Amino acid sequence: MSRRMVKLIAGRVLVALATLLFVSAVVFGATQLLPGDVAQAILGQSATPEAVAGLRHALGLDVPALQRFVSWLGGLLTGDAGLSLVNRQPVGDLIWARLSNSLILAGIVAAISVPLALTLGITAAVWRGSLYDRAVGVVTISAVSIPEFLVATLAVLIFAVHLQWLPALSFMPRSATPLQFLRAVAMPVMTLSFVVITQMVRMTRAAVIEALKSPYVEMAALKGASPARVVLRHVLPNTVGAIANAVALSLSYLLGGVIIVETIFNYPGIAKLMVDSVSMRDMPVVQACAIVFCAVYLLLVTTADIVAILSNPRLRHS
């Protein structure tokens, strides 16, 4: 690995860390501007001002915002996200219990979406202009214009209401069998995969078409290389960075789509925890969930950047 490559990778990591620090300040400030008072929400509307003030003091909500931010940020750096204001449980425990469910859902979506989308995108690029390419283009452009909540609603109407093949809500008891688990996650997975695949196909196709126009690809074809050899030996190795970015950006759509999907299907993931915490004004949980979403997004984008740097032959030999 060349020195220039090391500097570029280190720069990407430092930018990601600085972005995460900036976003933590924005998230903390934004949650302070949300309407409502958690102390009032816990005690109810009939609580006296003295009781509300006493609970705010007990929860540390009367401390200046800057002091609370410094304390909260220091806790995050040491792995302590604080306590929930509603049930006084560690925020880390609440998030971890839900994060594992969201990771399972995201893993299944990625395992289905990435191979299928890459196959459709690469083949559509290789056979560009054909009836197959036009069909893939029409389907993806039509699908990308449909919002996640509409896809989820249509899935419920078709598969849960009319056909009655799948449950409308993703209820998973601890003793669920593998078949019950698959039935519970089937519609959330279908909804998220539908959105992710359409984005990834379009970006992958564009990256491969750009590589097919390169002079070295034309030279390989003129030398008599078969189409399969041209794609496998010359096109794909030189589009690893672009395809990695396409995969990372497409999977990042999960961060927005999962909030809608988990809410509609009542899936017990971290996004549902965040939505419930916003309604209860449980700010430590909301802040920690937002930081997790931001960290996952930065991890995806930074990983794609590093893959693009490592796959660049000019950087490897410079």
N, C-alpha and C positions, 0 to 999 in steps of 0.2 A: 504494500500500500504506500503510495507516494505521500510526500509531506503536504502537498497541496490538497490531496484528498482528505487527509486527517484534519487540516484546517477547515475545510468546507463542512465536514461532518460535525466537528466541534462547534462551528458557527451555528449550524442548524439546531443543535441541542441547546445551546445558550439562548437562541431566539425563542425556542419553545418554552424554556424555563422562565424567561422574562415575560413572555405572553401569559403564562399561567399566573405569575405574580400580579400582572396588571388586571387580569380577569378576576382574580380573587378580590381585589379592591373594588372593582365594578360590581361584582355580585354582592359583596357586603353592603355597599352603598345603596344598591337597588332594593335590597330586602328591607333596608331601613325606611324606604319611602313607601312601602306597601301600606295600604290603609288597614285600620283595625289594630287592636291591642290584644296580645295573647293573654295577658292577665285578665282583661275583661271577658275574653272568650272562655277562659277556664272557670271563672267565678259566676258568669252569667250576667244578664242585664240588670238584675235586681241587686247586685253587690253594691255596697257603699263605697264612696271614693276612698275612705280610709283603708278598707279591705283591699281594694285594687292597688293602692299605693304600697301597702305592706307586701303584697305578693310581688309587685314589680321590684321592690327592694330585695326580697328573698331570691328572686330569679336573676338579680344583677342587671335588670333593665334600666335602672336609674344611673348607671355608670356612663360617663361620656363615651360617645360613639368611637372616637379615635382609640381610647383605651381598650374598649371591647374588641376593636379590630386587631390591635396589636396582640392582645391575649389570644384571640381566636386563631390568628395566623401562626403564632408560636405553637399553639396546640396542634395545628395541622402538620407543622414541620416535625413534630415529635410523635405523630400518629394518634393524637387525641383530639377528636373533633368536638368534644364537649358532651353535654347531656341534653336530651330532649326536654323542651320546656313543658311538654304536655304530660308525658309519663315518666320523666326523670330517668330514662334508660340511656345507656351510652349510645351516642349517635353511630359510632362505628359498628356496634352490634346490629343496630336496626338496618343499616345500609348493607352490611355483609349478608344478612339473611335474605334480602331482596336482590342484591347484586348477582348472587349465584344463579337465581332464576332468570334474570335478564341476560346473563352471559350464556346460559344454555340456549335461550331463544335466539340470541344473536349468532351463536355458533351453528345452530341448525340452518338458519337463514343463509349464513355465509357458505356453508357446505353445499347448499343447493344452488345458490345464486351465482357464485363465482365460476364454477365449471360450466354451467349452462350459458351464462352471459358471455364468457370468453369464447366459447365454441360458436355461439351465434354471431358475435361481433367479428371474429376472425374469418369465418366462412363467408359472411356477408361482404367483407372487404375483398376477399380473394375473388369472389364471383360478383363483384360490383357491376351494377347495370343490368343484372339478370332479373328474371321474375322473382327468384328467391330473395334477392337483395331488396327489391321493391316491397315484397311482402313483409320482410323483417322491418324495413323502414316505416311502413305504414302502421304496423302494429305497435312499434316502440314509440313513435311520435304520438299516436292516439293514447297509448297507455300512460305516457309521462304527463299528459295533461289532466289526468284524473287524480284528484287529491286522495290522500290515504284514508280520510274518514269516509269518503264515498265508497272506496273499495271495500273497507271493513263493513260498512252498512249493507252493501250488496251481497257480501259473503254471508252475512247473518241471514238476510232475507232468503237467499237461495239454498244454502246448505243446512241452516238450522230451522227455518220456518217452513219452507215449501218441501224440501226433500227430507228434512229431519235426519240427516246423516250425522251431523256433528252438533255438539252442545253450543249454545249461544255464548255461554260464559266459560272461561278457562278455570274451572274449579279442579284443583289437584289435591286430594287428601294425601297425607303422609304415606299411607299404605297403598298408593295407586300402583296398578300394574303397568307394565310397559305399554299395553294397548290403551289403557285409560289415559296415560300421559300423552301418547301420540294424538289421541282424539282431542285432548284439551288444548294442545298447542297447534293443531292443524290449521285453524283459521288465522291465528296471529302470524304463523309462518307464511301462509299463502299470501296474506296481505302485504307483509314486509318484503317478501321475495318479489312480488309483482312490481313494487316500486323500485327496488334496488336493481333488478335485472334490466329494466328499461333504461335506466341511467347508464349502467355499465356497458351495455351493448353499444350504445351510440358513441361513447367515448373510445371504446376499444376499436370499433370500426374506423373511426377517424384516425387513430394512431397508426393502425396497420396500413390504411390507404396511403398515409403520408410516407411510410417506409417503402411501400411498393413503388413509389415514384422516384426513389433514390437511384442515382447512377449505378451503384454497385449491384443493386437488384436487377436492373436492366442488363448489366454486363453478364451476370450469372445466367440469366435467361438466354442471352445470345450465345453463350458457350454451350448450350444444350442441357442445362440442368432442368430436371423435371419440376413441375409446379410445387409438388410436395417438398422437394429438396430446397427450392427457393424459399418457401415459407419457413420451413423448420431450421435451415442452416443460416439463412441470411436475413430474413425479415424479423422473426420472433426474437432472436438474441439482441437485435438492435432496437427493439421496442419494449424491452423489459421495463425501463424507467417509465415510459409513457403508460404502459399497461398497469404498472404498480400504482401510479397516480390515479388512474381510472378506477381501480379497485378500491383504493383508500377513500377517494371522494364519494364513490357510490355507497360504500359501507358507512360513511359518515352520515348519509341520509337516514340511517337507522336511528340516530340520536334524536332526530325530530319525529320520525314516524313512530318510534317506539312509545313516545308519550301518548300519542293518539290511540295507538293500537292497544296498549295496556289498559288505558282508561275505558275504551269501548268494550273490550272483552274481559275486563276486570281481572287481568293477568297480574299475579302478585310479584311484580318486578320493581326495580328502583324508580322507574318513571311514575308508576302508580303511587309509590310512597311519596314522591315529590309532590304530586298533585294533591294527595290527601293532606300533606303537611302545609301546603299553601292555604288550604281551606281552614286549617286549624291554627294558622299563624305560628307554626312551629319553625321559627327562623333558623336555628342551628341545623336542623335536618334539611331544610330547603337549601341553605348555603352549601352544605356538604354534598348534596346530590348534584347541585349545579357545578361544583368543582370536579366531581367525578366525570360528568358529561364532557366538560371542557378538557380534562386530562385525557380522556379516551380519544377525543377528536384530535388533539395535538399529537398523541401517540401515533395515530393512523397517518396523519399528514407527514410527521417527521420521519416515520419509518419509510414511507414512500419516497421522500426526498433522499434518504440515505441509500435506498435501493437504487435510485436513479444515479446517484453519484458513483456507487460501486460498480454499476453496469456500464459506465461510460468508459470506453477504451482509451480515449484521449487523456482522461484524468488518471487512469491506472498507470500509464506509461510516461506521464509528464514529470 
